[in-house]
């Protein structure tokens, strides 16, 4: 779903992540109603927050609210910041055994005294709705997406790309800038499975502008504000900006900031055919795909066909 601005016929279409996310969550709500009508348990999502990080509290609250809106069984466990790793792992083990819980999300980052990898690996892969467990990562890597739960942000990016280009991405040149386990690597795997020719680049890659100049699809997830410049963009490319960076905005007053992506938006919009804004592009898709993953996990647990998104 992309809306072209009226100011210029040549300007890139704006990919409306809020509208696409609303469509995904409406489909999740319908799928949840069908699951319950068939006599199965509603999708159950347990979110675990350790500590009182303000940003994490906002994210967790938004996830829980959305889950409840969709008819899920929604549970939140808020633990003190000094919770031991053993106690957190014991809670994860309890949730793994609970048949009413289909998705377990431990909000990151965790306090420094807790081994994040150990916690992720303790989650039952079938309930790992973040898609971070090595089993799910491995299934995606070997092409078994139908048995995996895929990391939510790259899964959402692929939905946005297909809303612009259609379901057949075969032969497209794709550049993923960023190699994180959460976005860059799974994004590259998803595009590879769509038969794209995929290049993974990063902040140390040589001649990024030349790599970008070939890309029909460019996904920026490098965490550097406005690093990707407009003159890098191949004319007509689809640009997906995963970046969320706060930079000083003195024009708004002393100490004020503004949110920008990894792409210089105004510059890139002059070259791209479609581009995600920041905010309002990829961000809303992450929660939508978390809900989709939880429904998929619930359907699998009930022995029913899982929907695709």
C-alpha positions in Angstrom: 0.0 0.0 0.0 1.9 3.0 -1.2 0.5 6.6 -1.6 2.2 9.0 -4.0 2.5 12.6 -2.7 0.7 15.1 -4.9 3.5 17.7 -4.8 5.5 15.9 -7.6 4.7 13.3 -10.1 8.3 12.1 -9.9 8.5 11.8 -6.1 8.7 8.4 -4.6 5.5 6.7 -3.4 5.4 6.7 0.4 5.0 3.1 1.7 2.4 3.4 4.5 3.6 1.0 7.2 0.7 1.9 9.5 -1.9 1.0 6.8 -0.2 -2.3 6.0 0.2 -3.2 9.6 -3.5 -2.5 10.2 -4.3 -4.9 7.4 -2.0 -7.6 8.8 -3.5 -7.2 12.3 -7.1 -7.4 10.9 -6.2 -10.7 9.3 -4.7 -11.9 12.6 -7.9 -11.0 14.4 -10.0 -12.9 11.8 -7.6 -15.9 12.0 -7.9 -15.8 15.8 -11.7 -15.8 15.7 -11.6 -18.8 13.3 -9.2 -20.7 15.6 -11.4 -20.2 18.6 -14.5 -21.0 16.7 -12.9 -24.4 15.8 -12.6 -25.2 19.5 -8.9 -24.4 19.9 -7.3 -22.1 22.6 -6.9 -18.5 21.6 -3.3 -17.4 20.8 -1.5 -16.9 24.1 1.3 -14.3 24.3 3.5 -13.9 27.4 5.8 -10.8 27.5 8.5 -10.7 30.1 10.1 -7.4 31.1 13.1 -7.3 33.5 13.7 -3.9 35.1 12.1 -0.5 34.5 13.6 0.8 31.3 11.2 3.5 30.1 11.4 2.6 26.4 11.0 -1.1 27.1 7.9 -0.4 29.2 6.4 1.5 26.3 7.1 -1.3 23.8 5.8 -4.0 26.2 2.7 -2.0 26.9 2.0 -1.6 23.2 2.5 -5.3 22.5 0.2 -6.4 25.3 -2.5 -3.9 24.3 -2.4 -5.1 20.7 -2.6 -8.7 21.7 -5.7 -8.1 23.9 -7.3 -6.1 21.0 -6.9 -9.1 18.7 -8.5 -11.6 21.1 -5.3 -13.1 22.4 -4.7 -14.5 25.9 -2.2 -11.8 26.9 0.1 -12.1 29.9 2.8 -9.7 31.2 5.5 -10.6 33.7 7.4 -7.6 35.1 10.4 -8.6 37.1 12.7 -6.4 39.3 16.0 -5.3 37.6 18.0 -7.4 40.1 16.2 -10.6 39.1 18.7 -13.5 38.9 19.3 -15.3 35.7 18.2 -18.5 37.4 14.8 -17.0 38.3 14.3 -15.6 34.8 15.2 -19.0 33.3 12.7 -20.7 35.7 9.9 -18.4 34.5 10.8 -19.2 30.9 10.6 -22.9 31.7 7.2 -22.4 33.3 5.9 -20.6 30.2 7.4 -23.3 27.9 5.2 -25.9 29.8 2.0 -23.8 29.7 -0.3 -25.0 27.0 -2.2 -21.7 27.0 1.0 -19.8 26.0 2.0 -20.0 22.4 4.4 -17.1 22.2 7.1 -16.0 24.7 8.8 -12.7 24.2 11.6 -11.6 26.6 12.0 -7.9 26.1 15.6 -6.9 25.2 17.9 -5.5 26.3 18.3 -7.4 29.5 20.3 -6.2 32.5 24.0 -6.7 32.2 24.2 -9.5 34.7 21.9 -11.8 32.6 23.3 -13.8 29.6 20.9 -12.8 26.8 21.9 -15.8 24.6 21.2 -18.3 27.4 17.7 -16.8 27.9 16.9 -16.8 24.1 18.1 -20.4 23.8 15.9 -21.4 26.8 12.7 -20.5 25.0 11.0 -23.4 23.3 11.6 -22.8 19.5 7.9 -23.3 18.7 7.1 -20.4 21.1 10.0 -18.1 20.1 7.8 -15.5 18.4 10.7 -13.1 18.2 12.4 -15.5 15.8 15.8 -15.3 17.6 16.3 -18.9 18.7 19.1 -20.7 16.8 16.6 -23.4 15.7 14.4 -20.8 14.0 17.4 -19.0 12.6 18.7 -22.3 11.2 15.4 -23.3 9.7 15.2 -20.0 7.9 18.7 -20.3 6.7 18.1 -23.8 5.1 14.9 -22.7 3.5 12.4 -24.2 5.9 10.5 -21.0 6.5 7.2 -23.0 6.9 8.7 -24.6 10.0 10.4 -21.5 11.4 9.2 -18.4 13.2 10.9 -15.5 11.4 12.3 -12.4 13.1 9.5 -9.8 13.0 11.2 -6.7 11.6 12.6 -8.4 8.4 9.4 -10.4 8.0 7.5 -7.0 8.0 10.0 -5.5 5.6 9.3 -8.3 3.1 5.6 -7.7 3.3 6.2 -4.0 2.5 8.4 -4.9 -0.4 5.8 -7.2 -1.8 3.0 -4.6 -1.4 5.0 -2.5 -3.9 6.6 -5.0 -6.3 4.1 -7.9 -6.0 4.8 -11.5 -4.9 7.4 -12.3 -7.6 10.7 -10.8 -6.7 12.7 -13.3 -8.8 15.9 -11.9 -10.3 15.7 -8.6 -8.4 19.0 -7.2 -7.2 18.7 -6.6 -3.4 21.2 -4.8 -1.1 20.9 -5.2 2.6 23.0 -2.7 4.5 23.5 -4.2 8.0 24.5 -7.6 9.3 22.7 -7.9 12.6 21.2 -11.2 13.7 17.9 -9.4 14.3 17.5 -7.6 10.9 20.3 -7.8 8.4 21.0 -11.5 8.2 17.4 -12.8 8.3 16.4 -10.1 5.8 19.1 -11.3 3.4 17.9 -14.9 3.9 14.2 -13.9 3.2 15.2 -12.1 0.0 17.4 -15.0 -1.1 14.5 -17.4 -0.7 12.5 -15.0 -3.0 15.1 -15.7 -5.7 16.6 -12.2 -5.4 20.3 -11.7 -6.0 21.4 -10.5 -2.6 24.4 -8.5 -1.4 25.0 -8.0 2.3 26.9 -4.8 3.1 27.7 -2.9 6.2 29.5 0.1 7.5 32.9 -1.2 6.5 32.0 -2.3 3.0 34.0 -0.7 0.3 32.2 1.7 -2.1 28.7 1.4 -0.8 27.4 3.9 -3.3 28.4 1.5 -6.2 26.7 -1.4 -4.5 23.6 0.7 -3.9 23.6 1.8 -7.5 22.7 -1.7 -8.7 20.0 -2.4 -6.2 16.4 -2.7 -7.2 15.6 -3.2 -3.5 17.6 -1.5 -0.8 17.1 -2.3 2.9 19.0 0.0 5.3 19.5 -1.4 8.8 22.9 -0.2 9.8 22.0 2.2 12.7 23.7 5.3 11.4 21.6 8.4 10.9 21.0 9.3 7.2 24.1 7.3 6.1 22.5 6.3 2.8 22.5 9.3 0.5 20.0 10.1 -2.3 22.5 9.9 -5.1 23.4 6.3 -4.1 19.9 5.2 -5.0 19.2 3.4 -8.3 16.4 5.3 -10.2 13.2 3.4 -9.5 14.5 1.4 -6.6 12.3 0.4 -3.6 13.9 1.7 -0.4 13.1 0.2 3.0 14.6 2.2 5.9 14.8 0.2 9.2 16.8 2.9 11.0 15.4 4.7 14.1 17.9 7.3 15.2 17.4 10.4 17.3 19.5 13.4 16.3 19.8 16.9 17.7 17.1 19.3 16.4 18.2 22.8 17.6 15.7 24.3 15.2 13.0 22.9 17.5 14.5 24.5 20.6 17.4 23.8 23.0 17.9 20.1 23.8 15.2 19.0 21.3 15.7 16.0 19.0 14.1 14.5 15.9 13.7 10.9 14.6 15.5 10.0 11.3 16.2 6.8 9.6 19.4 5.3 8.1 18.5 6.9 4.7 18.5 10.6 3.9 14.8 10.5 3.2 14.2 13.7 1.1 17.2 13.0 -1.1 16.4 9.3 -1.6 12.7 10.1 -2.4 13.9 12.0 -5.5 15.3 8.8 -6.9 13.4 5.9 -5.5 10.0 4.6 -6.9 8.8 3.9 -3.3 10.3 4.5 0.2 9.3 3.9 3.8 9.1 7.0 6.0 10.6 7.2 9.5 8.5 7.1 11.6 5.5 5.3 10.1 7.2 2.8 7.8 8.8 -0.3 9.2 8.1 0.4 12.9 4.4 -0.5 12.9 5.1 -3.7 11.0 7.2 -5.2 13.8 4.4 -5.5 16.3 2.0 -6.6 13.5 4.3 -9.5 12.6 4.8 -10.4 16.2 1.0 -10.9 16.4 1.1 -12.9 13.2 3.9 -15.1 14.5 1.8 -15.8 17.7 -1.2 -16.8 15.6 1.0 -19.1 13.5 2.4 -20.7 16.7 -1.1 -21.2 18.1 -2.3 -22.8 14.8 0.7 -25.1 14.7 0.1 -26.1 18.4 -3.5 -26.9 17.6 -2.6 -29.0 14.5 -4.3 -26.5 12.2 -3.0 -25.0 9.0 -1.0 -21.8 9.8 -1.8 -18.7 7.8 0.8 -16.9 5.7 1.4 -13.2 5.7 
